[in-house]
Every structure is written in structure tokens, then in C-alpha cells.
């Protein structure tokens, strides 16, 4: 797949009185002004998502010790992949996803 670099990005950032426009892309942008009286309010759902995110981060879902053991085993060349276990778990995941999709359609 060929990556096309023909799309140029234009960035405009406004913070308080600081305005920066990326003119390297050849864009003619109007400066963005901010009104200090404008208020942004987040919904309850946003607050809940932030709380869930911090809970997940603190729960330690990933066993970092085990990850390091696996990294070392791979780098030393003695990590063995049990194809049957991988296949079984992959099939279990697919079955679970199909059940989830089936419940959404009902």
C-alpha cells in the first residue's frame, strides 16, 4: 500500500491571546479568537468515563511482570507459542463477539 503525502495539514491554535497558524502549508486562515465568557460544561457521562478510565489505570489489568518475562524469553529465543491454546482462545473470543452482536440485534 502506497502512502500518499499529497494532503497538507493546516494547524491553527488559539490560547488566550496567543495565536499560531501553520503557514507552511500555504493556508490563509483567519486568526481564531476566544471569548473568555464562553463556558464549556461536560456531561455526567464524561465524568463517569473519566472515573472509569482512572479506575482501569489503577487496577493494573496488565501483569507487567509477566509481560517483562515474555519479552525476555522472546529476546533470548526460548519463548514457545502453543498454537492449540492460541487457536482455542481465538475461537472463544470470536464466539463471545458473535454472541454480543446477536444480543445487539435482538
LORO-373792 format. One line per field, with one value per atom (N, C-alpha, C, CB): residue number from 1; atom name; x, y, z. Coordinates in Angstrom, 1 decimal, m for minus. Glycine has a CB too. Layout:
N
resi	[NUM,...]
name	[CA,...]
x	[X,...]
y	[Y,...]
z	[Z,...]
% end
This chain:
106
resi	[1,1,1,1,2,2,2,2,3,3,3,3,4,4,4,4,5,5,5,5,6,6,6,6,7,7,7,7,8,8,8,8,9,9,9,9,10,10,10,10,11,11,11,11,12,12,12,12,13,13,13,13,14,14,14,14,15,15,15,15,16,16,16,16,17,17,17,17,18,18,18,18,19,19,19,19,20,20,20,20,21,21,21,21,22,22,22,22,23,23,23,23,24,24,24,24,25,25,25,25,26,26,26,26,27,27,27,27,28,28,28,28,29,29,29,29,30,30,30,30,31,31,31,31,32,32,32,32,33,33,33,33,34,34,34,34,35,35,35,35,36,36,36,36,37,37,37,37,38,38,38,38,39,39,39,39,40,40,40,40,41,41,41,41,42,42,42,42,43,43,43,43,44,44,44,44,45,45,45,45,46,46,46,46,47,47,47,47,48,48,48,48,49,49,49,49,50,50,50,50,51,51,51,51,52,52,52,52,53,53,53,53,54,54,54,54,55,55,55,55,56,56,56,56,57,57,57,57,58,58,58,58,59,59,59,59,60,60,60,60,61,61,61,61,62,62,62,62,63,63,63,63,64,64,64,64,65,65,65,65,66,66,66,66,67,67,67,67,68,68,68,68,69,69,69,69,70,70,70,70,71,71,71,71,72,72,72,72,73,73,73,73,74,74,74,74,75,75,75,75,76,76,76,76,77,77,77,77,78,78,78,78,79,79,79,79,80,80,80,80,81,81,81,81,82,82,82,82,83,83,83,83,84,84,84,84,85,85,85,85,86,86,86,86,87,87,87,87,88,88,88,88,89,89,89,89,90,90,90,90,91,91,91,91,92,92,92,92,93,93,93,93,94,94,94,94,95,95,95,95,96,96,96,96,97,97,97,97,98,98,98,98,99,99,99,99,100,100,100,100,101,101,101,101,102,102,102,102,103,103,103,103,104,104,104,104,105,105,105,105,106,106,106,106]
name	[N,CA,C,CB,N,CA,C,CB,N,CA,C,CB,N,CA,C,CB,N,CA,C,CB,N,CA,C,CB,N,CA,C,CB,N,CA,C,CB,N,CA,C,CB,N,CA,C,CB,N,CA,C,CB,N,CA,C,CB,N,CA,C,CB,N,CA,C,CB,N,CA,C,CB,N,CA,C,CB,N,CA,C,CB,N,CA,C,CB,N,CA,C,CB,N,CA,C,CB,N,CA,C,CB,N,CA,C,CB,N,CA,C,CB,N,CA,C,CB,N,CA,C,CB,N,CA,C,CB,N,CA,C,CB,N,CA,C,CB,N,CA,C,CB,N,CA,C,CB,N,CA,C,CB,N,CA,C,CB,N,CA,C,CB,N,CA,C,CB,N,CA,C,CB,N,CA,C,CB,N,CA,C,CB,N,CA,C,CB,N,CA,C,CB,N,CA,C,CB,N,CA,C,CB,N,CA,C,CB,N,CA,C,CB,N,CA,C,CB,N,CA,C,CB,N,CA,C,CB,N,CA,C,CB,N,CA,C,CB,N,CA,C,CB,N,CA,C,CB,N,CA,C,CB,N,CA,C,CB,N,CA,C,CB,N,CA,C,CB,N,CA,C,CB,N,CA,C,CB,N,CA,C,CB,N,CA,C,CB,N,CA,C,CB,N,CA,C,CB,N,CA,C,CB,N,CA,C,CB,N,CA,C,CB,N,CA,C,CB,N,CA,C,CB,N,CA,C,CB,N,CA,C,CB,N,CA,C,CB,N,CA,C,CB,N,CA,C,CB,N,CA,C,CB,N,CA,C,CB,N,CA,C,CB,N,CA,C,CB,N,CA,C,CB,N,CA,C,CB,N,CA,C,CB,N,CA,C,CB,N,CA,C,CB,N,CA,C,CB,N,CA,C,CB,N,CA,C,CB,N,CA,C,CB,N,CA,C,CB,N,CA,C,CB,N,CA,C,CB,N,CA,C,CB,N,CA,C,CB,N,CA,C,CB,N,CA,C,CB,N,CA,C,CB,N,CA,C,CB,N,CA,C,CB,N,CA,C,CB,N,CA,C,CB,N,CA,C,CB,N,CA,C,CB,N,CA,C,CB,N,CA,C,CB,N,CA,C,CB,N,CA,C,CB,N,CA,C,CB,N,CA,C,CB,N,CA,C,CB,N,CA,C,CB,N,CA,C,CB]
x	[0.8,0.0,0.9,m1.0,0.6,1.4,0.8,1.5,1.6,1.2,1.3,2.0,0.1,0.1,0.3,m1.3,1.4,1.7,1.2,3.2,0.3,m0.2,m1.1,m0.9,m1.6,m2.5,m1.7,m3.5,m1.9,m1.1,m2.0,m0.7,m1.4,m2.2,m2.0,m1.8,m3.1,m3.1,m3.5,m4.1,m2.7,m3.0,m3.2,m1.8,m4.2,m4.5,m4.7,m5.6,m3.9,m4.1,m4.3,m2.9,m5.3,m5.5,m5.7,m6.8,m4.8,m4.9,m4.8,m3.9,m5.9,m5.9,m5.5,m4.9,m4.4,m4.0,m3.0,m3.5,m2.5,m1.5,m2.2,m0.7,m1.8,m2.3,m1.2,m3.2,m1.3,m0.3,m1.0,0.6,m0.5,m1.1,0.1,m1.8,m0.1,0.9,0.8,0.7,1.6,1.6,2.4,2.0,3.1,4.0,3.1,4.8,1.9,1.0,0.4,m0.1,0.7,0.2,m1.3,0.3,m1.8,m3.2,m3.3,m3.7,m4.4,m4.8,m5.9,m5.2,m5.6,m6.6,m6.8,m6.2,m8.0,m8.3,m7.9,m9.8,m7.3,m7.0,m8.2,m6.3,m8.0,m9.1,m9.2,m9.0,m10.3,m10.4,m11.2,m11.1,m10.9,m11.6,m12.4,m10.7,m13.5,m14.3,m14.2,m15.8,m13.6,m13.4,m14.7,m12.5,m15.8,m17.1,m17.7,m18.0,m17.1,m17.7,m17.3,m17.1,m18.3,m18.2,m18.3,m19.2,m17.6,m17.7,m18.1,m16.3,m19.2,m19.7,m19.7,m21.1,m19.1,m19.1,m20.3,m17.8,m20.8,m21.9,m21.5,m22.6,m22.5,m22.3,m21.5,m23.6,m21.9,m21.3,m19.8,m21.9,m19.4,m18.0,m17.2,m17.8,m17.9,m17.3,m17.2,m18.1,m18.2,m18.2,m17.1,m19.6,m16.9,m15.9,m14.5,m16.0,m14.3,m13.0,m12.8,m13.0,m13.8,m13.7,m13.3,m14.9,m14.0,m13.7,m12.3,m14.8,m11.9,m10.5,m9.5,m10.3,m9.7,m8.7,m8.8,m8.9,m10.0,m10.1,m9.3,m11.5,m9.5,m8.8,m7.3,m9.3,m6.9,m5.4,m4.8,m5.1,m5.6,m5.1,m5.3,m5.7,m6.2,m6.4,m5.3,m7.7,m4.4,m3.3,m3.8,m2.5,m4.6,m5.2,m4.1,m6.2,m3.0,m1.9,m0.9,m1.2,m0.5,0.5,1.9,0.4,2.5,3.7,4.9,4.0,4.9,5.9,5.9,5.8,4.7,4.5,5.0,3.1,4.6,5.0,6.5,4.4,7.2,8.6,9.3,9.2,8.7,9.2,9.0,8.4,7.9,7.7,8.6,6.2,8.8,9.8,11.2,9.8,11.6,12.9,13.0,13.3,12.0,12.0,12.1,10.7,11.4,11.4,12.8,10.4,13.4,14.7,15.8,15.1,15.6,16.6,16.3,16.6,15.2,14.9,14.3,16.1,13.8,13.2,11.8,14.0,11.1,9.6,8.9,9.2,8.1,7.4,5.9,7.5,5.3,3.9,3.2,3.7,2.2,1.3,0.2,0.8,0.3,m0.7,m2.1,m0.3,m2.2,m3.6,m4.3,m3.5,m3.5,m4.1,m4.5,m3.1,m3.6,m3.9,m5.2,m2.7,m5.3,m6.5,m7.7,m6.3,m7.7,m8.8,m9.3,m8.5,m8.3,m8.7,m9.2,m7.5,m8.7,m9.2,m10.6,m8.3,m10.9,m12.3,m13.2,m12.3,m12.8,m13.6,m13.9,m12.9,m13.0,m13.2,m14.2,m11.9,m14.0,m15.0,m16.4,m14.5,m16.5,m17.8,m18.5,m17.7,m17.7,m18.1,m18.6,m17.0,m17.8,m18.2,m19.4,m17.0,m19.6,m20.8,m22.0,m20.7,m21.9,m23.0,m23.4,m22.6,m22.4,m22.6,m23.3,m21.2,m22.9,m23.5,m25.0,m22.7,m25.2,m26.5,m27.5,m26.5,m26.9,m27.8,m28.1,m27.0,m27.2,m27.5,m28.5,m26.2,m28.6,m29.6,m31.0,m29.2,m31.1,m32.4,m33.2,m32.3]
y	[m1.2,0.0,1.2,0.0,2.1,3.3,4.4,3.8,5.1,6.2,7.5,6.4,8.2,9.4,10.6,9.6,11.4,12.5,13.8,12.6,13.8,15.0,15.8,14.6,15.3,16.0,16.9,15.1,18.1,19.0,19.4,20.3,19.4,19.7,21.2,18.8,21.7,23.1,23.1,24.0,23.8,23.8,25.2,23.2,25.5,26.8,26.6,27.5,27.2,27.1,28.4,26.3,28.6,29.8,29.5,30.6,30.2,30.0,31.4,29.0,31.9,33.2,34.2,33.3,34.9,35.9,35.3,37.1,34.1,33.5,32.9,32.5,33.3,32.7,32.2,33.7,31.0,30.4,29.7,29.4,30.1,29.5,28.8,30.5,27.6,26.9,27.4,25.4,28.3,28.8,28.0,30.3,27.0,26.2,25.4,25.2,25.2,24.5,25.5,23.8,26.8,27.7,28.1,27.2,28.0,28.3,29.7,27.3,30.3,31.6,31.5,32.6,31.4,31.3,32.6,30.1,32.8,33.9,33.5,34.3,34.5,34.1,33.7,35.3,32.8,32.3,33.1,30.8,33.7,34.5,33.7,35.8,33.9,33.2,34.3,32.4,33.9,34.7,34.2,34.8,34.9,34.4,34.2,35.4,34.7,34.5,33.1,35.6,32.5,31.2,30.1,30.8,29.3,28.2,26.9,28.4,25.9,24.5,23.7,24.0,23.0,22.1,20.7,22.5,19.8,18.4,17.7,17.7,16.7,15.9,15.0,15.2,14.4,13.4,12.2,13.0,11.9,10.7,10.9,10.5,12.1,12.4,12.2,13.9,12.7,12.5,11.0,13.2,10.3,8.8,8.1,8.2,8.5,7.9,8.2,8.5,9.5,9.8,9.0,11.3,8.8,8.0,6.5,8.0,6.0,4.6,4.5,4.2,5.5,5.5,5.4,6.7,6.2,6.3,5.0,7.5,4.4,3.1,2.0,2.7,2.0,1.0,1.1,1.0,2.4,2.6,2.2,4.1,2.3,2.0,0.5,2.8,m0.2,m1.6,m2.5,m2.1,m2.1,m2.9,m4.2,m3.4,m3.9,m5.0,m5.8,m4.5,m5.2,m5.8,m6.2,m4.9,m7.5,m8.0,m7.7,m9.6,m6.5,m6.0,m7.0,m4.7,m7.7,m8.7,m9.8,m9.3,m10.3,m11.3,m10.8,m11.9,m9.6,m9.0,m9.0,m7.6,m8.5,m8.5,m9.9,m7.8,m10.9,m12.2,m12.7,m13.2,m12.4,m12.8,m12.1,m12.6,m10.8,m10.0,m10.6,m8.6,m11.0,m11.5,m12.9,m11.7,m13.7,m15.0,m14.9,m15.8,m13.9,m13.7,m13.3,m12.6,m12.3,m11.8,m12.9,m10.6,m13.8,m14.9,m16.1,m15.4,m16.0,m17.1,m18.3,m17.4,m18.4,m19.6,m19.5,m20.0,m18.5,m18.4,m19.3,m16.9,m20.2,m21.1,m20.7,m22.6,m20.8,m20.5,m21.8,m19.6,m22.0,m23.2,m22.8,m23.6,m23.3,m22.9,m23.4,m23.6,m24.5,m25.0,m24.1,m26.5,m23.6,m22.7,m21.4,m22.4,m20.9,m19.6,m19.8,m19.2,m20.9,m21.2,m21.3,m22.4,m22.0,m22.2,m20.8,m23.1,m20.0,m18.7,m17.8,m18.1,m17.9,m17.1,m17.4,m17.2,m18.7,m19.2,m18.8,m20.7,m18.8,m18.4,m16.9,m18.6,m16.1,m14.7,m14.4,m13.9,m15.1,m15.0,m15.4,m15.8,m16.5,m16.9,m15.8,m18.2,m15.3,m14.2,m13.0,m13.8,m12.6,m11.4,m11.7,m11.1,m12.9,m13.2,m13.2,m14.6,m13.7,m13.7,m12.2,m14.4,m11.4,m10.0,m9.3,m9.2,m9.6,m9.0,m9.5,m9.3,m10.8,m11.3,m10.7,m12.8,m10.4,m9.7,m8.3,m9.7,m7.6,m6.2,m6.2,m5.6,m7.3,m7.3,m7.6,m8.3,m8.2,m8.5,m7.4,m9.6]
z	[0.0,0.0,0.0,1.2,m0.9,m1.0,m0.2,m2.5,0.5,1.3,0.5,2.7,0.5,m0.3,0.6,m1.0,0.3,1.1,0.5,1.4,m0.4,m1.1,m0.2,m2.4,0.8,1.7,2.7,2.5,2.7,3.6,4.8,2.8,5.9,7.1,7.5,8.3,8.0,8.4,9.9,7.5,10.7,12.1,12.5,12.9,13.3,13.9,15.3,13.1,16.2,17.6,18.2,18.3,19.1,19.8,21.2,19.2,22.1,23.5,24.1,24.1,24.7,25.2,24.1,26.4,24.3,23.3,22.3,23.9,22.5,21.7,20.5,22.4,19.3,18.1,17.2,17.3,16.7,15.8,14.6,16.6,13.5,12.3,11.5,11.4,11.1,10.3,8.8,10.4,8.4,7.1,6.1,7.1,6.6,5.8,4.7,6.6,5.1,4.1,3.1,4.9,3.2,2.3,2.5,0.9,3.7,4.0,4.5,5.1,4.1,4.5,5.5,3.3,6.8,7.8,8.6,8.8,9.0,9.8,11.3,9.8,12.0,13.4,14.2,14.1,15.1,15.9,17.2,16.2,17.5,18.7,19.7,18.4,20.9,22.0,22.8,22.9,23.3,24.2,25.6,23.7,26.5,27.8,28.6,28.6,28.1,28.7,28.3,28.4,27.3,26.9,28.0,25.5,28.2,29.2,28.5,30.3,29.0,28.5,29.7,27.9,29.5,30.5,30.0,31.0,30.8,30.5,31.0,30.9,30.3,30.8,31.9,29.6,32.6,33.6,33.0,34.3,31.8,31.2,31.0,29.8,30.7,30.5,31.9,30.1,32.9,34.3,34.6,35.3,34.3,34.5,33.7,34.2,32.5,31.7,32.2,30.2,32.7,33.3,34.6,33.6,35.4,36.6,36.2,37.4,35.2,34.8,34.3,33.7,33.5,33.0,34.1,32.1,35.1,36.2,37.0,37.1,37.1,37.8,37.1,38.0,35.7,34.9,35.0,33.5,35.0,35.1,36.4,34.9,37.5,38.8,39.1,39.8,38.4,38.7,38.2,38.0,37.4,36.9,36.2,38.1,35.1,34.3,33.7,33.3,33.3,32.7,33.7,31.6,33.6,34.5,34.0,34.7,34.4,33.9,34.1,34.4,35.2,35.5,34.5,36.9,34.2,33.2,31.8,33.1,31.4,30.2,30.0,30.0,31.1,31.1,30.9,32.3,31.6,31.4,30.0,32.4,29.4,28.0,27.1,27.6,27.3,26.5,26.5,26.9,27.8,27.9,27.2,29.4,27.4,26.7,25.2,27.1,24.7,23.2,22.8,22.8,23.5,23.2,23.3,24.0,24.3,24.4,23.5,25.9,22.8,21.8,22.4,21.1,23.6,24.1,24.5,25.3,23.8,24.0,23.0,23.8,23.6,22.7,22.7,23.3,21.5,21.3,21.2,20.0,22.0,22.0,21.0,23.4,19.8,18.8,19.1,17.4,19.8,20.2,21.2,20.8,22.1,23.1,22.5,24.3,21.6,20.9,20.0,20.0,19.3,18.5,19.3,17.7,20.4,21.3,21.9,22.5,22.3,22.9,21.8,23.6,20.6,19.5,19.2,18.2,19.1,18.9,20.0,18.7,21.2,22.3,22.2,23.7,21.8,21.6,20.5,21.3,19.4,18.2,18.7,17.0,19.4,19.9,20.7,20.6,21.6,22.5,21.8,23.6,20.7,19.9,19.1,19.0,18.6,17.9,18.8,17.2,20.0,21.0,21.3,22.2,21.5,21.8,20.6,22.1,19.4,18.2,18.1,17.0,18.4,18.4,19.4,18.6,20.5,21.6,21.2,22.9,20.4,20.0,18.9,19.5,18.1,17.0,17.5,16.0,18.7,19.2,19.8,20.2]
% end
